[in-house]
Amino acid sequence: MEARGFSFPRQRQVLFLFVFWGVSLAGSGFGRYSVMEEAERGSFVVNLAKDLGLADGELAARGTRVVSDDNKQYLLLDSQTGNLLTNEKLDREKLCGSTEPCILYFQILMDDPFQIYRAELRVRDINDHSPVFREKEIVLKVSENTAEGAAFRLERAQDPDGGLNSIQNYTISSNSFFRIKISGSDEGMIYPELVLDKALDREEQGELSLTLTALDGGSPPRSGTSTVHIVVLDVNDNAPQFTQALYETQAPENSPVGSLIVKVSAGDVDLGVNAEVSYSFFDASEDILTAFQINPISGEIFLRELLDYELVHSYKINIMAMDSGGLSARCTVLVEVLDTNDNPPELIISSLSNSVAENSPGMVLAVFKIKDRDSGENGKMVCYVQDNLPFYLKPSVDNFYILMTEGALDRESQAEYNITITVTDLGTPRLKTEYNITMLVSDVNDNAPAFTQTSYT
C-alpha cells in the first residue's frame, strides 16, 4: 500500500521564531502529513528537508530527530536523505478505535540552534474489516395483534473501519411481512429496523426466519449477516414500562469491582407470566459488556472491572426490559466516570549532556517533555530544579522544557553538580516525579601560573 505525504503550500506555512539566550524555538509551524494504514514498514511519508526548505545534509548536521506525543516511535527519520518513513505497520483501528480522522501528533526537534516543529500524521483507513453481528441469531418475539407499520429496532453490526468503510446500509431477505428501515442516531451511527407491512396470524404462521445483511461502503463492499428468527405470539396486552426513560449516575474511576452503579426498574400491568419482567443490555458494545453486568431479575447494574477515566470518560448503556410474552421497553443509563489523581507526571528526556565547560553561560544541557494523563487540576503540572544552583528551566512549546546554565561556572570552585528536576501535579494528593542528573564541569585554561612568592634571596 502506498503512503502519501502532504503539507500546506509554503506560502501558507507560518513560522514564528523566538530567540532566547541563543535558543531558537519554532512554535507555530505545523506540518500535516498522511499515510495509509497497514503500509509496510519503511513506507515514504515526506521528504522533511524539502518540506522545511532545508539544504541537503542540514537535518543530519543539526541532529534532527522525531519525537511522538506518546513516546512511541511510529516514524523513522533518515537524516541523510531527509526522508520521513514509517517505522512499523500502522493499524488505524488499534491506534484510534472509531475516532475519525485518526491523527498522531509528533514534533521534529533540531539542535544547534535548537528548534521545534510541530506536526501531525493522519493514518488513513482501508477497508480491512467486514461487518460482524454480535449474535448470529436475533430472536424477535412479535404479538399477532401488532399493528401494521410497527417498527422493531434490531442490534446493529460492528465494523471498526471508519468513514465510508464503516457500515452504510442494511438489507433483509425477501418476505411477505417485513421490510427494512434505516434509522440514524445522535452518535452518527445507523441502525436497522424491521417494519411490519402485513398483519401476522400465529395460527397461519407461527415463526419466520429472515437474513439480515449489513454492508459497508468499501469498493467492493464487505458484508456480514445474522438470522432474524421471528416468533409470533398470542396477544399480550401491555408492554413493560420503565419508571424513567433516562438514568444518570456517576462513578469514580477507583470504584471497586462489584460496586452497584445504578438500579433500573420497569413494571408491567399484565397479570401472571405476562407481568414477569427480565432485564438485559441492548445493543451493547464490547466496552460496556466488559465493564458492567446487570442482574436480569432486579435490574441492578454492577461494576465488572475497574474504570479508567483516561480511557473512557462516560458510558451510554441501553437497557431492555422484556416480559414473558415478548413485549419490551427500553431505557438509557448514562454513567459519568469521575477522574481521580491516579497517574503521576511523566518526564521524557529528548537530549541530555552530563558535562559542561566552565565559563559557558546560556548552554543547553537537557531538553525534556512533561505530561500527565489525568485531567483538570489532577493533570496540571509545575516543574522546577533546586534553588541556589547556577541552572534554570526555560519552558518551550507543547510542555517541553530546556535546562540551561544561568551564568558562568568555575570548575576550580565546584567541579560537579547534582541536579534534581522535579515535576509535581496539582491533584489531591499531589503526585510527583523526580529525575536526577550529575553534571561535571570541565576545565578551560582560564588561570595563569603563579609563583609561591614574589622574590627569592
C-alpha positions as CSV (number, residue, x, y, z in Angstrom):
1,M,0.0,0.0,0.0
2,E,1.4,3.3,-1.0
3,A,1.9,6.0,1.7
4,R,1.2,9.6,0.7
5,G,2.7,12.7,2.2
6,F,1.4,16.2,2.0
7,S,1.9,19.6,3.7
8,F,0.3,23.0,3.3
9,P,1.7,25.2,0.5
10,R,4.9,27.0,1.6
11,Q,3.2,30.4,1.3
12,R,0.6,29.3,3.9
13,Q,3.0,27.9,6.4
14,V,3.8,30.5,9.1
15,L,6.9,30.0,11.3
16,F,7.4,32.1,14.4
17,L,10.9,32.1,15.8
18,F,11.6,33.0,19.4
19,V,15.2,33.6,20.3
20,F,16.1,33.4,24.0
21,W,19.7,33.2,25.1
22,G,20.8,31.6,21.8
23,V,18.0,29.0,21.7
24,S,15.5,29.1,18.7
25,L,12.0,27.7,19.0
26,A,9.7,27.1,16.1
27,G,6.3,27.1,17.9
28,S,3.7,27.9,15.3
29,G,4.8,25.9,12.2
30,F,2.5,22.9,11.8
31,G,3.1,20.2,9.2
32,R,0.3,17.9,8.1
33,Y,1.2,14.5,6.5
34,S,-0.7,11.3,5.8
35,V,-0.1,7.6,5.2
36,M,-2.4,4.7,4.5
37,E,-2.8,2.2,7.4
38,E,-1.1,-1.2,7.0
39,A,1.5,0.3,4.8
40,E,4.8,-1.7,5.0
41,R,7.5,-0.6,7.4
42,G,9.7,1.9,5.7
43,S,7.0,3.5,3.6
44,F,7.7,7.0,2.5
45,V,5.7,9.8,4.2
46,V,7.5,13.0,3.1
47,N,10.9,14.5,2.5
48,L,11.3,16.7,5.5
49,A,14.3,18.6,4.2
50,K,12.4,19.7,1.1
51,D,9.2,20.3,3.1
52,L,11.0,22.5,5.6
53,G,13.1,24.2,3.0
54,L,16.5,22.9,4.3
55,A,19.6,22.2,2.4
56,D,20.9,18.7,1.8
57,G,22.6,17.3,4.9
58,E,21.3,20.1,7.1
59,L,19.0,17.7,9.0
60,A,21.9,15.5,9.9
61,A,24.2,18.4,10.8
62,R,21.7,19.8,13.2
63,G,21.0,16.5,15.0
64,T,17.4,16.3,13.8
65,R,15.1,13.7,15.5
66,V,11.4,12.9,15.6
67,V,9.5,12.7,19.0
68,S,5.9,11.5,19.2
69,D,3.4,12.6,21.8
70,D,3.0,9.1,23.4
71,N,6.8,8.4,23.2
72,K,6.3,5.6,20.7
73,Q,8.5,5.6,17.6
74,Y,5.9,5.3,14.8
75,L,8.1,7.3,12.4
76,L,11.8,7.0,11.4
77,L,13.8,9.9,10.0
78,D,16.6,9.2,7.6
79,S,18.6,12.4,8.3
80,Q,21.0,11.8,5.4
81,T,18.2,11.7,2.7
82,G,15.7,13.8,4.6
83,N,13.0,11.1,4.1
84,L,10.4,10.6,6.9
85,L,9.4,6.9,6.9
86,T,7.1,4.6,8.8
87,N,8.8,2.6,11.5
88,E,6.1,-0.1,11.6
89,K,2.8,-1.1,10.1
90,L,0.1,1.3,11.5
91,D,-3.3,-0.2,12.3
92,R,-5.8,2.7,12.4
93,E,-8.3,0.8,14.4
94,K,-5.8,-0.1,17.2
95,L,-4.4,3.5,17.3
96,C,-7.7,5.4,17.2
97,G,-10.6,3.0,17.5
98,S,-13.8,4.5,16.0
99,T,-12.3,8.1,16.1
100,E,-12.1,9.6,12.6
101,P,-9.9,11.2,11.4
102,C,-7.0,9.2,13.1
103,I,-4.3,11.7,13.9
104,L,-0.9,11.0,15.5
105,Y,0.9,14.2,16.8
106,F,4.7,14.5,16.8
107,Q,7.5,17.0,17.0
108,I,10.6,17.5,14.9
109,L,13.5,18.6,17.2
110,M,16.7,20.2,16.0
111,D,19.9,21.2,17.8
112,D,22.4,23.9,17.0
113,P,20.3,26.0,17.0
114,F,17.5,24.3,18.9
115,Q,14.2,24.3,17.1
116,I,10.9,22.5,17.5
117,Y,8.5,22.0,14.6
118,R,5.0,20.6,15.4
119,A,3.4,18.1,13.0
120,E,0.7,15.5,12.6
121,L,0.3,12.3,10.7
122,R,-3.1,11.2,9.6
123,V,-3.5,7.4,9.3
124,R,-6.0,6.9,6.5
125,D,-8.4,4.0,6.7
126,I,-8.5,1.0,4.4
127,N,-11.5,-1.4,4.2
128,D,-9.8,-4.3,6.0
129,H,-12.7,-5.3,8.3
130,S,-16.1,-6.9,7.5
131,P,-19.3,-6.0,9.4
132,V,-19.9,-8.5,12.2
133,F,-23.1,-9.1,14.2
134,R,-22.5,-9.8,17.9
135,E,-25.2,-12.5,17.7
136,K,-25.5,-14.9,14.7
137,E,-29.2,-15.3,15.5
138,I,-31.5,-12.5,16.7
139,V,-34.8,-13.7,18.3
140,L,-37.7,-11.3,17.9
141,K,-41.0,-12.0,19.5
142,V,-43.9,-10.2,17.9
143,S,-47.5,-10.3,19.1
144,E,-50.0,-11.4,16.4
145,N,-52.1,-8.3,17.0
146,T,-49.2,-5.9,16.3
147,A,-50.4,-3.1,14.1
148,E,-49.1,-2.7,10.5
149,G,-46.4,0.0,10.4
150,A,-44.9,-1.1,13.8
151,A,-41.1,-0.9,13.8
152,F,-38.7,-3.1,15.7
153,R,-35.2,-1.9,16.1
154,L,-32.5,-4.6,15.7
155,E,-29.0,-4.7,17.1
156,R,-26.6,-3.2,14.7
157,A,-23.5,-4.9,13.3
158,Q,-20.0,-3.7,14.4
159,D,-17.3,-2.5,11.9
160,P,-14.1,-0.9,13.3
161,D,-13.3,0.7,10.0
162,G,-14.0,4.5,9.7
163,G,-15.7,6.8,7.3
164,L,-17.2,5.3,4.1
165,N,-15.6,2.0,5.0
166,S,-17.9,1.7,8.1
167,I,-21.4,0.3,7.8
168,Q,-23.6,2.2,5.3
169,N,-26.7,0.0,4.7
170,Y,-28.8,-3.0,5.9
171,T,-31.0,-5.3,3.8
172,I,-33.4,-8.1,4.7
173,S,-34.2,-11.2,2.7
174,S,-37.4,-11.2,0.7
175,N,-40.6,-12.0,2.6
176,S,-44.3,-11.1,2.7
177,F,-44.4,-9.4,6.2
178,F,-41.4,-7.2,6.9
179,R,-39.2,-4.6,5.2
180,I,-36.1,-2.9,6.5
181,K,-35.8,0.7,7.5
182,I,-32.5,2.5,8.3
183,S,-32.5,4.9,11.3
184,G,-29.8,7.2,12.5
185,S,-28.6,8.1,16.0
186,D,-27.1,11.1,17.7
187,E,-23.7,9.5,17.5
188,G,-23.8,9.3,13.7
189,M,-24.4,5.5,13.5
190,I,-27.2,3.8,11.6
191,Y,-29.5,1.1,13.0
192,P,-31.7,-1.4,11.2
193,E,-35.4,-1.5,12.0
194,L,-37.9,-4.1,10.9
195,V,-41.2,-2.6,9.8
196,L,-44.4,-4.7,9.7
197,D,-46.1,-4.3,6.4
198,K,-48.7,-7.1,6.7
199,A,-50.6,-8.3,9.8
200,L,-49.4,-11.5,11.4
201,D,-51.5,-14.5,12.2
202,R,-50.0,-17.0,14.6
203,E,-52.4,-19.8,13.6
204,E,-51.4,-19.3,10.0
205,Q,-47.6,-18.9,10.5
206,G,-46.1,-19.1,14.0
207,E,-42.4,-18.4,13.0
208,L,-40.3,-16.7,10.3
209,S,-36.6,-16.8,9.6
210,L,-35.1,-13.8,7.8
211,T,-31.5,-13.0,6.8
212,L,-30.3,-9.5,7.9
213,T,-27.3,-8.3,6.0
214,A,-25.0,-5.3,6.9
215,L,-23.0,-3.7,4.1
216,D,-20.1,-1.3,4.4
217,G,-19.2,1.4,1.9
218,G,-15.9,-0.1,0.6
219,S,-15.2,-0.8,-3.0
220,P,-16.1,-3.6,-3.3
221,P,-18.3,-3.6,-0.2
222,R,-17.8,-6.1,2.6
223,S,-20.8,-7.6,4.4
224,G,-21.9,-9.6,7.4
225,T,-25.1,-11.5,8.1
226,S,-27.3,-12.6,11.0
227,T,-30.5,-14.6,11.1
228,V,-33.6,-12.8,12.5
229,H,-35.9,-15.5,14.0
230,I,-39.4,-14.1,14.5
231,V,-41.7,-15.9,16.9
232,V,-45.4,-14.9,16.6
233,L,-47.1,-14.7,20.0
234,D,-50.6,-14.8,21.2
235,V,-51.9,-11.4,22.5
236,N,-50.1,-9.8,25.4
237,D,-51.9,-6.6,26.1
238,N,-49.3,-4.5,27.9
239,A,-45.6,-3.9,27.4
240,P,-43.3,-3.2,30.4
241,Q,-42.7,0.5,31.3
242,F,-39.6,1.9,32.9
243,T,-40.1,4.3,35.7
244,Q,-37.5,6.6,34.0
245,A,-36.5,6.9,30.4
246,L,-33.1,8.2,31.3
247,Y,-31.0,7.3,34.4
248,E,-27.9,9.4,35.1
249,T,-25.2,8.4,37.6
250,Q,-21.6,9.0,38.4
251,A,-18.8,6.5,39.4
252,P,-15.2,7.4,40.5
253,E,-12.6,5.6,38.5
254,N,-11.3,4.0,41.7
255,S,-14.7,2.3,42.4
256,P,-14.0,-1.3,43.4
257,V,-15.2,-4.2,41.2
258,G,-18.7,-5.3,42.3
259,S,-19.8,-1.8,43.1
260,L,-23.5,-1.0,42.5
261,I,-23.7,1.6,39.8
262,V,-27.5,2.1,39.4
263,K,-30.7,0.1,39.6
264,V,-33.3,0.4,36.8
265,S,-36.9,-0.6,37.3
266,A,-39.8,-1.4,34.9
267,G,-43.3,-2.5,35.7
268,D,-46.0,-4.4,33.7
269,V,-49.7,-4.1,34.4
270,D,-50.5,-7.5,33.0
271,L,-51.1,-10.5,35.3
272,G,-49.3,-13.8,35.7
273,V,-46.4,-14.7,33.5
274,N,-47.1,-11.8,31.2
275,A,-46.1,-9.5,34.1
276,E,-42.8,-11.1,34.8
277,V,-40.0,-8.8,33.6
278,S,-36.4,-9.6,32.9
279,Y,-33.6,-7.0,32.2
280,S,-30.7,-7.2,29.8
281,F,-28.3,-5.0,27.9
282,F,-29.4,-4.0,24.5
283,D,-27.0,-3.2,21.6
284,A,-24.1,-3.1,24.0
285,S,-20.5,-2.6,22.8
286,E,-17.7,-4.8,24.0
287,D,-16.5,-2.0,26.3
288,I,-19.9,-2.0,28.1
289,L,-20.1,-5.8,28.3
290,T,-16.6,-5.9,29.8
291,A,-17.1,-3.1,32.3
292,F,-20.6,-3.8,33.6
293,Q,-23.0,-6.6,34.3
294,I,-26.8,-6.5,35.0
295,N,-28.9,-8.6,37.3
296,P,-31.7,-9.9,35.0
297,I,-34.2,-10.1,37.8
298,S,-33.5,-7.0,40.0
299,G,-32.3,-4.6,37.3
300,E,-29.2,-3.7,39.3
301,I,-26.1,-2.8,37.3
302,F,-22.7,-3.7,38.9
303,L,-19.1,-2.8,38.0
304,R,-17.4,-5.8,36.4
305,E,-13.9,-4.3,36.1
306,L,-12.0,-1.2,37.2
307,L,-12.9,2.0,35.3
308,D,-10.2,4.3,33.8
309,Y,-11.2,7.9,33.2
310,E,-8.1,8.4,30.9
311,L,-9.5,5.7,28.6
312,V,-13.3,6.3,28.8
313,H,-15.0,9.4,30.3
314,S,-18.6,8.2,30.1
315,Y,-20.7,5.2,29.1
316,K,-24.1,5.2,27.4
317,I,-25.9,1.9,28.3
318,N,-29.1,0.8,26.6
319,I,-31.3,-1.4,28.9
320,M,-34.2,-3.6,27.7
321,A,-36.9,-4.9,29.9
322,M,-38.9,-7.8,28.4
323,D,-41.9,-9.6,29.8
324,S,-42.5,-13.3,29.2
325,G,-44.9,-12.5,26.4
326,G,-42.1,-11.0,24.4
327,L,-43.1,-7.3,24.7
328,S,-40.3,-5.0,25.7
329,A,-39.3,-1.4,26.7
330,R,-36.0,0.3,26.7
331,C,-34.3,3.0,28.8
332,T,-30.8,4.6,28.8
333,V,-28.3,4.8,31.6
334,L,-25.6,7.4,31.4
335,V,-22.6,6.7,33.6
336,E,-20.1,9.6,34.1
337,V,-16.7,8.4,35.2
338,L,-15.1,10.8,37.7
339,D,-11.3,11.4,37.5
340,T,-9.0,10.6,40.4
341,N,-5.4,11.6,40.7
342,D,-4.0,8.1,39.9
343,N,-1.3,9.0,37.3
344,P,2.0,10.6,38.4
345,P,3.5,13.1,36.0
346,E,5.9,11.7,33.4
347,L,9.3,13.2,32.3
348,I,10.6,12.2,28.9
349,I,14.2,13.2,28.1
350,S,14.9,14.1,24.5
351,S,18.5,15.1,24.8
352,L,21.0,15.3,27.7
353,S,24.6,16.3,28.3
354,N,26.3,15.3,31.5
355,S,29.2,17.8,31.2
356,V,29.6,21.5,30.6
357,A,32.7,23.6,30.1
358,E,33.3,26.3,32.7
359,N,32.7,29.9,31.7
360,S,29.8,28.8,29.5
361,P,26.7,30.8,30.3
362,G,23.4,30.1,28.5
363,M,24.4,26.5,27.5
364,V,21.6,23.9,26.7
365,L,22.2,20.9,29.0
366,A,18.9,19.0,28.6
367,V,15.7,19.0,26.6
368,F,12.7,17.1,28.0
369,K,8.9,17.0,27.9
370,I,6.4,16.5,30.8
371,K,2.9,15.1,30.6
372,D,0.2,13.8,33.0
373,R,-2.6,11.5,31.8
374,D,-5.0,12.9,34.4
375,S,-7.4,15.7,33.7
376,G,-8.4,19.1,35.3
377,E,-6.3,20.0,38.4
378,N,-5.1,16.4,38.5
379,G,-3.4,17.0,35.1
380,K,-1.9,20.4,35.8
381,M,1.9,20.4,36.5
382,V,4.7,22.5,37.8
383,C,8.3,21.8,37.0
384,Y,11.4,23.1,38.9
385,V,15.0,22.5,39.9
386,Q,16.7,23.2,43.3
387,D,17.3,26.8,44.3
388,N,20.9,28.1,44.7
389,L,22.2,26.3,41.6
390,P,23.6,28.1,38.6
391,F,21.0,26.4,36.4
392,Y,17.4,27.2,35.4
393,L,14.5,25.7,33.4
394,K,13.0,27.6,30.4
395,P,9.6,26.4,29.2
396,S,9.0,25.8,25.5
397,V,6.0,24.7,23.4
398,D,4.0,21.5,23.9
399,N,5.2,21.1,27.6
400,F,8.9,21.0,26.5
401,Y,11.5,22.4,28.9
402,I,15.1,23.3,28.4
403,L,17.7,23.0,31.2
404,M,20.3,25.8,30.8
405,T,23.3,27.3,32.7
406,E,22.3,30.5,34.3
407,G,25.8,32.0,34.5
408,A,29.5,31.2,34.0
409,L,30.7,28.2,36.0
410,D,34.1,27.8,37.8
411,R,35.5,24.3,37.9
412,E,38.1,25.3,40.5
413,S,35.3,26.4,42.8
414,Q,32.9,23.4,42.1
415,A,33.6,20.6,39.7
416,E,30.4,18.7,40.0
417,Y,26.7,19.4,40.5
418,N,23.8,17.1,41.4
419,I,20.6,18.5,39.7
420,T,17.2,17.2,40.5
421,I,14.3,18.0,38.1
422,T,11.0,17.7,39.9
423,V,7.6,17.5,38.3
424,T,4.5,17.8,40.5
425,D,0.8,17.8,39.6
426,L,-1.8,19.9,41.4
427,G,-4.1,17.0,42.2
428,T,-5.1,15.7,45.6
429,P,-3.0,14.0,46.8
430,R,-0.2,15.6,44.8
431,L,2.0,13.2,42.8
432,K,5.5,13.9,41.7
433,T,8.3,12.5,39.6
434,E,12.0,13.3,40.0
435,Y,14.9,13.0,37.6
436,N,18.5,13.2,38.9
437,I,21.4,14.5,36.7
438,T,25.0,14.5,37.7
439,M,26.7,17.4,35.9
440,L,30.5,17.6,35.6
441,V,32.2,20.9,34.9
442,S,35.1,20.5,32.5
443,D,38.3,22.7,32.7
444,V,39.3,25.5,30.4
445,N,42.6,27.3,30.6
446,D,41.5,30.4,32.5
447,N,44.2,30.7,35.2
448,A,47.8,31.9,34.6
449,P,50.7,30.2,36.6
450,A,51.6,32.0,39.8
451,F,54.8,31.9,41.9
452,T,54.6,30.9,45.5
453,Q,56.5,34.1,46.5
454,T,57.4,37.3,44.7
455,S,61.1,37.3,45.5
456,Y,63.9,34.9,46.4
457,T,67.3,35.7,48.0
